């Protein structure tokens, strides 16, 4: 395994404390175990991010003159982005996708299931988690096939709806609805688990006290339970937004961004520009926009984590 | 009421999955799910005897396996100083790690491709493994550090007085004590990478190097329209290892396990 060569040799002596001259070497040794991780992260994580900051300002292409000698073209790619209605539309669709499937769909459904499971017996609990989590652990591409088979013209949904007479190819007639539904199905388990954990941390006395004070089910939930898991809600919203922002496979398999570009979110458009139209520079400019949006949400998430540690 | 709602949830979540199970064993490969009719294992036989299954599955095993081993080793090393020492930049490093767990990997695939093309390492499995490890590392380091914090330092002190360094302490004392944590991280990384489509789809070009996620997509675009039954059988075979690993994991941790626990902070 190549990893073995990355392992630093084990130092023989225990941590020296007194000698001042040995302080530097002690600090170095303390950092030594971090070194392989730092090297990997710099080369393969920070590297591409910095690389994208460079490529986004060039006309680099997969073929043609831009492939041999990419030229520095300054902000041209970004000016093009702003004047590209397809890109603007892709951003709007991405926002709809994120709000529809993550902020509303996964978040609300996940909380709903977690709340209901709290009062359920072990059998119900196990069955529900098994099914919901099952949709989440399966490979994304298989989940996409499942939905393709379900919503297609000859698919199960139409087969069952046939008697009602509203069968149609949902992937064409309602592409955004289809990918949102599929992503809710796939991602709800995450929110459910976050909320189950958060709800189990609420001391039962708190809710008992509220019900003794005469608060009914809904009021108790709204004024007592929800405020107590506020932190988890915010953290969860950040995380599922970040996950959903990056969804590619589900959309690519289900609709490919179509029909036309009716369900073309930014990751799909980015892929098309970079690898179908060989315009790496333009694709990278889009990647950079996505990355900046992701970084903003990630920074907010980091604030929550920091606050939790205090 | 609650029971009824949960029943609806179960039905709604099961409905799309049914095709996977029934479609793979149904005679006459339809796209829709029909109950009744006759069942057969022909689809599995056809896929298993065909040329499209085993090479991609082996590649998946190699890619996800090497990534897991590399990630777990590197992450456990990195977690040690973060958990045990008061490092000057320890906090800053940790926060950078948490920050990078949030960055959308999808967004960096175009620059990664362009970078790999520049250094002539596209279509290379080792380079892909290194990249996959780097993307798994932030979360793995974060989880590993949290698990390691749970192992009391006092247990190592005996080893230190015996003259053992950090590597000895890590290997002999800490890692064995946090074996369940190591298992969680390993399985998490393996399951994520086994199921990943976009990274190998972009970085690996020749079919003999591509993993099952890409192989099954190629199968879908080539024969999908005619052989749905085989597609379902392929999907079942490809999903099975993940289901088994997940089963092992939840059993191992007494059912109380969730990935989200690592994120909760």
Contacts between the chains, C-beta under 8 A, distances in Angstrom:
chain1	res1	chain2	res2	distance
A	1	B	66	7.0
A	1	B	69	6.0
A	1	B	70	7.1
A	2	B	70	7.3
A	2	B	126	6.8
A	3	B	69	6.2
A	3	B	70	4.4
A	3	B	73	5.0
A	3	B	74	6.9
A	6	B	73	7.8
A	6	B	74	6.9
A	7	B	73	7.2
A	7	B	77	7.5
A	8	B	77	7.9
A	8	B	167	8.0
A	10	B	165	4.9
A	10	B	166	7.5
A	10	B	167	3.6
A	10	B	168	6.3
A	11	B	165	4.4
A	11	B	166	7.3
A	11	B	167	7.7
A	12	B	163	7.3
A	12	B	165	6.4
A	13	B	163	7.1
A	13	B	165	7.3
A	14	B	160	5.3
A	14	B	161	7.6
A	14	B	163	5.9
A	14	B	164	7.7
A	14	B	165	7.3
A	15	B	160	7.6
A	29	B	166	7.9
A	30	B	81	5.3
A	30	B	85	5.1
A	30	B	87	6.4
A	31	B	81	6.7
A	31	B	87	7.3
A	32	B	166	8.0
A	33	B	77	4.1
A	33	B	78	6.3
A	33	B	80	4.9
A	33	B	81	5.3
A	33	B	166	6.1
A	33	B	167	7.9
A	33	B	170	7.8
A	34	B	77	7.3
A	34	B	78	5.1
A	34	B	81	5.6
A	34	B	82	7.5
A	34	B	93	7.2
A	36	B	73	7.9
A	36	B	74	4.6
A	36	B	77	6.0
A	36	B	78	7.3
A	37	B	74	5.1
A	37	B	75	6.8
A	37	B	77	6.8
A	37	B	78	3.8
A	37	B	137	5.9
A	37	B	141	6.3
A	38	B	78	7.9
A	40	B	74	6.3
A	40	B	130	6.7
A	40	B	133	6.1
A	40	B	134	4.8
A	40	B	137	6.1
A	41	B	100	7.4
A	41	B	134	5.8
A	41	B	137	6.0
A	41	B	138	7.5
A	43	B	130	7.5
A	43	B	134	7.2
A	44	B	112	7.9
A	44	B	130	5.7
A	44	B	131	4.8
A	44	B	133	7.6
A	44	B	134	3.4
A	44	B	135	7.6
A	45	B	100	6.3
A	45	B	108	7.9
A	45	B	134	4.8
A	45	B	135	6.9
A	45	B	137	7.6
A	45	B	138	7.7
A	47	B	115	6.5
A	48	B	108	4.6
A	48	B	111	4.5
A	48	B	112	4.5
A	48	B	115	5.6
A	49	B	103	7.9
A	49	B	108	6.3
A	49	B	111	7.3
A	51	B	111	4.7
A	51	B	112	7.8
A	51	B	114	6.7
A	51	B	115	4.6
A	52	B	108	6.6
A	52	B	110	7.3
A	52	B	111	3.5
A	55	B	111	5.8
A	55	B	114	5.3
A	60	B	114	6.2
A	109	B	9	7.9
A	112	B	5	7.7
A	113	B	6	7.4
A	113	B	9	6.0
A	116	B	2	4.8
A	116	B	5	6.0
A	116	B	6	5.5
A	117	B	6	7.4
A	119	B	2	6.5
A	120	B	2	6.8
A	120	B	3	7.7
A	120	B	6	6.8
A	124	B	3	6.9
A	124	B	6	6.0
A	126	B	255	7.8
A	127	B	10	6.4
A	128	B	6	5.5
A	128	B	9	6.3
A	128	B	10	6.0
A	131	B	9	7.8
A	131	B	10	5.2
A	131	B	13	4.6
A	131	B	14	5.8
A	131	B	17	7.8
A	132	B	9	7.1
A	132	B	13	5.6
A	133	B	246	7.8
A	134	B	13	7.5
A	134	B	17	6.9
A	134	B	243	7.6
A	135	B	13	5.6
A	135	B	16	7.9
A	135	B	17	7.0
A	137	B	191	6.5
A	137	B	242	5.8
A	137	B	243	7.0
A	137	B	246	5.0
A	138	B	195	7.4
A	138	B	239	5.1
A	138	B	242	6.7
A	138	B	243	7.7
A	139	B	194	6.9
A	139	B	195	3.4
A	139	B	197	7.3
A	139	B	213	6.0
A	139	B	238	6.5
A	139	B	239	6.2
A	139	B	242	6.8
A	140	B	195	5.9
A	140	B	196	7.8
A	140	B	197	6.0
A	141	B	195	7.6
A	141	B	197	4.8
A	141	B	213	5.3
A	141	B	216	6.2
A	141	B	217	6.0
A	142	B	20	7.1
A	142	B	195	8.0
A	142	B	216	7.6
A	142	B	235	4.6
A	142	B	238	6.5
A	142	B	239	5.3
A	145	B	20	7.6
A	145	B	216	8.0
A	145	B	220	6.8
A	145	B	231	6.6
A	145	B	232	7.8
A	145	B	235	5.7
A	146	B	16	4.3
A	146	B	17	5.9
A	146	B	19	5.9
A	146	B	20	5.7
A	146	B	235	8.0
A	147	B	16	5.6
A	149	B	16	7.5
A	149	B	19	4.1
A	149	B	23	6.6
A	149	B	31	5.2
A	149	B	32	7.5
A	149	B	33	8.0
A	149	B	228	6.9
A	149	B	232	7.7
A	150	B	15	6.7
A	150	B	16	4.3
A	150	B	19	6.4
A	152	B	31	5.5
A	154	B	30	6.9
A	154	B	31	4.4
A	154	B	32	5.8
A	155	B	19	7.8
A	155	B	31	5.3
A	155	B	32	5.3
A	156	B	15	6.9
A	156	B	16	7.8
A	156	B	18	6.9
A	156	B	19	6.1
A	156	B	31	7.8
A	156	B	32	4.5
A	156	B	33	4.3
A	157	B	15	8.0
A	158	B	32	7.1
A	159	B	32	3.9
A	159	B	33	7.1
A	159	B	34	7.2
A	182	B	16	8.0
A	185	B	12	7.8
A	185	B	13	6.6
A	185	B	16	6.5
A	190	B	259	7.7
A	190	B	260	6.3
A	193	B	258	4.2
A	193	B	259	6.9
A	193	B	260	4.0
A	193	B	261	7.9
A	194	B	260	4.5
A	194	B	263	7.2
A	194	B	264	7.2
A	196	B	258	7.4
A	197	B	258	6.5
A	197	B	260	6.1
A	197	B	261	6.1
A	197	B	264	6.0
A	198	B	264	7.8
A	232	B	264	7.5
A	235	B	263	7.3
A	235	B	264	7.6
A	235	B	265	7.4
A	238	B	102	7.3
A	239	B	102	7.3
A	239	B	263	6.4
A	242	B	102	4.8
A	242	B	103	7.8
A	242	B	104	6.4
A	245	B	104	5.4
A	245	B	106	8.0
A	246	B	104	3.5
A	246	B	105	6.3
A	246	B	106	3.9
A	246	B	107	6.7
A	247	B	106	7.5
A	248	B	106	5.0
A	248	B	197	7.9
A	248	B	198	5.1
A	249	B	197	4.6
A	249	B	198	6.1
A	253	B	217	7.2
A	253	B	220	7.5
A	267	B	104	8.0
A	267	B	106	4.9
A	267	B	107	7.3
A	270	B	107	7.6
A	270	B	110	6.2
A	271	B	109	8.0
A	271	B	110	7.7
A	274	B	110	4.5
A	274	B	113	7.3
A	275	B	113	7.8
A	275	B	202	7.6
A	280	B	110	6.5
A	280	B	113	7.5
A	280	B	114	5.0
A	283	B	110	4.5
A	284	B	110	5.1
A	284	B	111	5.3
A	284	B	114	6.6
A	286	B	110	7.7
A	287	B	107	4.7
A	287	B	108	6.5
A	287	B	109	7.6
A	287	B	110	4.6
A	287	B	111	5.9
A	288	B	107	7.8
A	290	B	104	5.9
A	290	B	106	7.3
A	290	B	107	3.8
A	291	B	103	6.7
A	291	B	104	6.9
A	291	B	107	4.6
A	291	B	108	6.8
A	294	B	102	6.6
A	294	B	103	5.2
A	294	B	104	4.3
A	294	B	107	6.2
A	295	B	99	7.8
A	295	B	102	8.0
A	295	B	103	6.6
A	297	B	102	6.5
A	298	B	99	5.3
A	298	B	100	7.7
A	298	B	101	7.8
A	298	B	102	3.1
A	298	B	103	5.9
A	299	B	99	6.7
A	301	B	98	7.5
A	301	B	99	7.9
A	301	B	102	5.3
A	302	B	95	6.0
A	302	B	98	5.4
A	302	B	99	5.0
A	302	B	102	7.6
A	304	B	265	7.5
A	305	B	95	7.8
A	305	B	98	5.3
A	305	B	265	4.6
A	306	B	95	6.9
A	308	B	265	4.6
A	309	B	265	7.1
